[in-house]
Amino acid sequence: MLTAVGIAAYWLYKFDQLWLAYGCLELYSITGLASPGHYFHGSWAQFSLKMHLLIQADGLAGLAILGFTTWSALVAKEWQRKPHASSTQTDPKSS
């Protein structure tokens, strides 16, 4: 299910549906940020090294996705940019 949200976010972003993409990316990132919550349900000793690495990697990936989404929306303001040149129609007389 979460993979579908991530794929939908990519597709929406690619086709300049940025606010919908941001929403999907934020949802996707929150699930990664919640991954360290595993430690609330057991001691560190109950997890293998591989599990620790995967939990931490998932948390960092969630942080990176949230950071990108925030940067894209608030700093780069990609939602204000003009459409891609390939998506605009060209005037045949200008060629």
N, CA, C and O of each residue as an XYZ file, in Angstrom:
380
protein
N       0.812     -1.190      0.000
C       0.000      0.000      0.000
C       0.860      1.260      0.000
O       0.605      2.193     -0.761
N       1.874      1.280      0.854
C       2.730      2.465      0.920
C       3.554      2.641     -0.345
O       3.848      3.767     -0.749
N       3.924      1.535     -0.968
C       4.641      1.632     -2.238
C       3.765      2.315     -3.281
O       4.259      3.109     -4.082
N       2.480      2.016     -3.276
C       1.554      2.662     -4.213
C       1.490      4.168     -3.959
O       1.401      4.948     -4.907
N       1.534      4.583     -2.705
C       1.529      6.013     -2.373
C       2.803      6.666     -2.903
O       2.756      7.765     -3.455
N       3.938      5.994     -2.737
C       5.204      6.516     -3.247
C       5.218      6.622     -4.762
O       5.703      7.610     -5.314
N       4.691      5.612     -5.435
C       4.626      5.640     -6.905
C       3.668      6.729     -7.372
O       3.951      7.440     -8.337
N       2.540      6.858     -6.688
C       1.588      7.918     -7.034
C       2.226      9.292     -6.849
O       2.016     10.187     -7.668
N       2.997      9.467     -5.787
C       3.681     10.744     -5.548
C       4.647     11.062     -6.682
O       4.702     12.196     -7.159
N       5.410     10.058     -7.112
C       6.346     10.260     -8.227
C       5.592     10.658     -9.494
O       5.974     11.608    -10.176
N       4.532      9.935     -9.802
C       3.759     10.187    -11.013
C       3.162     11.590    -10.975
O       3.242     12.331    -11.955
N       2.564     11.950     -9.842
C       1.970     13.279     -9.697
C       3.025     14.373     -9.825
O       2.783     15.400    -10.460
N       4.179     14.160     -9.230
C       5.269     15.139     -9.304
C       5.749     15.291    -10.742
O       5.981     16.402    -11.219
N       5.893     14.172    -11.416
C       6.369     14.184    -12.806
C       5.419     14.966    -13.715
O       5.861     15.646    -14.642
N       4.126     14.869    -13.451
C       3.135     15.546    -14.285
C       2.638     16.864    -13.668
O       1.533     17.326    -13.951
N       3.481     17.443    -12.828
C       3.258     18.782    -12.268
C       1.974     18.929    -11.458
O       1.400     20.016    -11.400
N       1.531     17.873    -10.851
C       0.429     17.943     -9.888
C       1.082     18.040     -8.506
O       0.956     17.145     -7.670
N       1.779     19.153     -8.297
C       2.710     19.247     -7.185
C       2.056     19.185     -5.808
O       2.588     18.521     -4.918
N       0.940     19.842     -5.605
C       0.339     19.819     -4.269
C      -0.151     18.425     -3.894
O      -0.033     18.017     -2.739
N      -0.698     17.696     -4.858
C      -1.084     16.305     -4.587
C       0.151     15.445     -4.333
O       0.149     14.576     -3.461
N       1.206     15.698     -5.108
C       2.459     14.958     -4.913
C       3.039     15.242     -3.536
O       3.500     14.327     -2.854
N       3.019     16.517     -3.122
C       3.531     16.861     -1.798
C       2.763     16.126     -0.706
O       3.361     15.632      0.250
N       1.450     16.052     -0.843
C       0.646     15.341      0.139
C       1.010     13.872      0.226
O       1.142     13.320      1.318
N       1.173     13.235     -0.938
C       1.559     11.821     -0.953
C       2.956     11.628     -0.380
O       3.198     10.685      0.374
N       3.877     12.523     -0.739
C       5.244     12.420     -0.224
C       5.297     12.626      1.285
O       6.058     11.949      1.976
N       4.501     13.548      1.796
C       4.478     13.749      3.245
C       3.912     12.533      3.965
O       4.435     12.125      5.001
N       2.854     11.958      3.427
C       2.306     10.734      4.010
C       3.353      9.621      3.990
O       3.540      8.911      4.978
N       4.018      9.481      2.871
C       5.043      8.445      2.722
C       6.197      8.688      3.699
O       6.718      7.744      4.293
N       6.594      9.949      3.865
C       7.718     10.249      4.752
C       7.358     10.025      6.213
O       8.204      9.605      7.002
N       6.119     10.298      6.578
C       5.705     10.105      7.973
C       5.812      8.642      8.365
O       6.165      8.326      9.501
N       5.513      7.759      7.443
C       5.633      6.329      7.761
C       7.089      5.949      8.012
O       7.377      5.101      8.856
N       8.003      6.576      7.278
C       9.417      6.325      7.525
C       9.878      6.930      8.836
O      10.662      6.326      9.568
N       9.386      8.127      9.131
C       9.758      8.782     10.386
C       9.227      8.029     11.597
O       9.798      8.112     12.685
N       8.144      7.302     11.413
C       7.561      6.529     12.514
C       8.302      5.218     12.750
O       8.072      4.551     13.759
N       9.173      4.849     11.847
C       9.867      3.569     11.953
C      10.657      3.396     13.259
O      10.632      2.305     13.828
N      11.354      4.424     13.755
C      12.034      4.252     15.049
C      11.077      3.976     16.211
O      11.524      3.650     17.311
N       9.783      4.100     15.983
C       8.796      3.741     16.997
C       8.860      2.267     17.381
O       8.292      1.862     18.395
N       9.544      1.473     16.580
C       9.728      0.062     16.935
C      10.397     -0.060     18.310
O      10.165     -1.023     19.041
N      11.218      0.918     18.643
C      11.954      0.850     19.897
C      11.071      1.077     21.119
O      11.509      0.824     22.242
N       9.845      1.546     20.932
C       8.916      1.689     22.052
C       8.321      0.346     22.453
O       7.750      0.214     23.536
N       8.454     -0.646     21.587
C       7.836     -1.947     21.836
C       8.885     -3.036     22.026
O       8.741     -4.141     21.501
N       9.912     -2.734     22.756
C      10.935     -3.722     23.021
C      12.264     -3.053     23.313
O      12.450     -1.860     23.073
N      13.161     -3.832     23.824
C      14.479     -3.292     24.135
C      15.375     -3.380     22.898
O      15.105     -4.126     21.957
N      16.432     -2.605     22.936
C      17.386     -2.607     21.826
C      17.951     -4.007     21.608
O      18.246     -4.387     20.475
N      18.101     -4.763     22.669
C      18.702     -6.097     22.580
C      17.823     -7.082     21.809
O      18.320     -8.100     21.328
N      16.549     -6.798     21.686
C      15.643     -7.701     20.968
C      15.794     -7.613     19.455
O      15.274     -8.462     18.732
N      16.491     -6.606     18.975
C      16.641     -6.403     17.534
C      18.032     -6.812     17.084
O      19.021     -6.575     17.777
N      18.090     -7.428     15.917
C      19.394     -7.790     15.351
C      20.045     -6.544     14.758
O      19.394     -5.510     14.606
N      21.312     -6.643     14.427
C      22.027     -5.520     13.822
C      21.361     -5.125     12.505
O      21.222     -3.941     12.200
N      20.955     -6.119     11.737
C      20.276     -5.841     10.470
C      18.985     -5.056     10.707
O      18.692     -4.112      9.974
N      18.225     -5.435     11.713
C      16.976     -4.740     12.013
C      17.246     -3.297     12.447
O      16.534     -2.380     12.039
N      18.288     -3.098     13.282
C      18.659     -1.738     13.690
C      19.007     -0.890     12.474
O      18.571      0.256     12.367
N      19.784     -1.445     11.566
C      20.200     -0.704     10.376
C      18.996     -0.345      9.492
O      18.904      0.770      8.979
N      18.089     -1.294      9.325
C      16.915     -1.035      8.494
C      15.970     -0.018      9.128
O      15.401      0.823      8.432
N      15.804     -0.091     10.432
C      14.956      0.883     11.128
C      15.550      2.276     10.992
O      14.835      3.231     10.689
N      16.850      2.395     11.216
C      17.504      3.702     11.115
C      17.493      4.215      9.673
O      17.267      5.403      9.442
N      17.736      3.335      8.710
C      17.716      3.746      7.296
C      16.320      4.219      6.895
O      16.185      5.198      6.161
N      15.296      3.541      7.365
C      13.927      3.936      7.055
C      13.619      5.312      7.653
O      12.985      6.146      7.007
N      14.067      5.540      8.874
C      13.867      6.840      9.508
C      14.599      7.952      8.765
O      14.048      9.036      8.572
N      15.841      7.688      8.344
C      16.605      8.691      7.594
C      15.985      8.958      6.224
O      15.957     10.099      5.764
N      15.496      7.915      5.580
C      14.833      8.104      4.280
C      13.570      8.949      4.446
O      13.304      9.830      3.628
N      12.803      8.691      5.483
C      11.622      9.496      5.755
C      11.977     10.951      6.003
O      11.278     11.853      5.542
N      13.065     11.181      6.733
C      13.525     12.548      6.990
C      13.969     13.225      5.700
O      13.680     14.401      5.482
N      14.669     12.488      4.849
C      15.132     13.045      3.567
C      13.948     13.397      2.660
O      13.949     14.452      2.025
N      12.954     12.536      2.598
C      11.778     12.804      1.757
C      11.006     14.006      2.292
O      10.561     14.851      1.516
N      10.846     14.089      3.602
C      10.160     15.238      4.190
C      10.955     16.517      3.930
O      10.375     17.564      3.642
N      12.280     16.433      4.032
C      13.129     17.585      3.748
C      13.006     18.042      2.307
O      12.908     19.241      2.044
N      13.008     17.099      1.368
C      12.858     17.447     -0.041
C      11.501     18.092     -0.302
O      11.409     19.096     -1.008
N      10.462     17.516      0.265
C       9.112     18.046      0.055
C       9.003     19.474      0.590
O       8.442     20.351     -0.067
N       9.538     19.692      1.776
C       9.521     21.025      2.370
C      10.317     22.003      1.525
O       9.863     23.116      1.264
N      11.506     21.591      1.096
C      12.354     22.447      0.256
C      11.645     22.778     -1.054
O      11.619     23.935     -1.473
N      11.075     21.776     -1.695
C      10.419     21.969     -2.986
C       9.240     22.928     -2.878
O       9.036     23.769     -3.754
N       8.465     22.801     -1.804
C       7.268     23.622     -1.659
C       7.567     25.026     -1.141
O       6.969     25.997     -1.604
N       8.492     25.140     -0.178
C       8.680     26.421      0.493
C       9.899     27.218      0.033
O       9.879     28.448      0.066
N      10.949     26.536     -0.391
C      12.172     27.237     -0.798
C      12.234     27.384     -2.313
O      12.325     28.497     -2.831
N      12.184     26.268     -3.016
C      12.262     26.306     -4.483
C      10.968     26.822     -5.097
O      10.963     27.363     -6.203
N       9.879     26.648     -4.370
C       8.551     27.052     -4.846
C       8.290     26.553     -6.262
O       7.893     27.309     -7.149
N       8.525     25.264     -6.443
C       8.344     24.670     -7.771
C       6.921     24.814     -8.281
O       6.699     24.821     -9.492
N       5.970     24.926     -7.394
C       4.574     25.064     -7.799
C       4.319     26.388     -8.502
O       3.274     26.556     -9.131
N       5.251     27.333     -8.412
C       5.083     28.618     -9.088
C       5.758     28.654    -10.459
O       5.570     29.600    -11.224
N       6.538     27.627    -10.763
C       7.292     27.656    -12.016
C       6.374     27.483    -13.216
O       5.241     27.018    -13.096
N       6.883     27.863    -14.358
C       6.113     27.711    -15.592
C       6.141     26.250    -16.020
O       7.047     25.514    -15.629
N       5.161     25.815    -16.819
C       5.139     24.424    -17.292
C       6.381     24.119    -18.119
O       7.012     25.009    -18.689
N       6.709     22.836    -18.164
C       7.846     22.392    -18.975
C       7.643     22.794    -20.420
O       6.512     22.860    -20.902
N       8.740     23.063    -21.112
C       8.671     23.452    -22.518
C       8.025     22.343    -23.363
O       7.330     22.625    -24.339
N       8.259     21.105    -22.986
C       7.708     19.995    -23.756
C       6.189     19.888    -23.599
O       5.524     19.288    -24.443
N       5.633     20.465    -22.525
C       4.204     20.336    -22.301
C       3.424     21.521    -22.869
O       2.193     21.516    -22.844
N       4.120     22.528    -23.376
C       3.438     23.665    -23.995
C       3.431     23.494    -25.484
O       4.366     22.936    -26.058
N       2.379     23.973    -26.119
C       2.289     23.868    -27.560
C       3.121     24.979    -28.201
O       3.149     26.113    -27.722
N       3.787     24.629    -29.278
C       4.594     25.624    -29.986
C       3.823     26.131    -31.198
O       3.006     25.412    -31.773
N       4.083     27.326    -31.562
C       3.450     27.945    -32.703
C       4.185     27.477    -33.962
O       5.384     27.726    -34.084
N       3.506     26.805    -34.908
C       4.181     26.286    -36.105
C       4.774     27.420    -36.956
O       5.724     27.181    -37.702
N       4.244     28.635    -36.864
C       4.765     29.738    -37.655
C       6.105     30.222    -37.150
O       6.844     30.866    -37.895
N       6.444     29.927    -35.885
C       7.709     30.409    -35.320
C       8.869     29.535    -35.733
O      10.013     29.892    -35.452
N       8.639     28.405    -36.387
C       9.713     27.482    -36.772
C      10.370     27.911    -38.057
O      11.295     27.249    -38.528
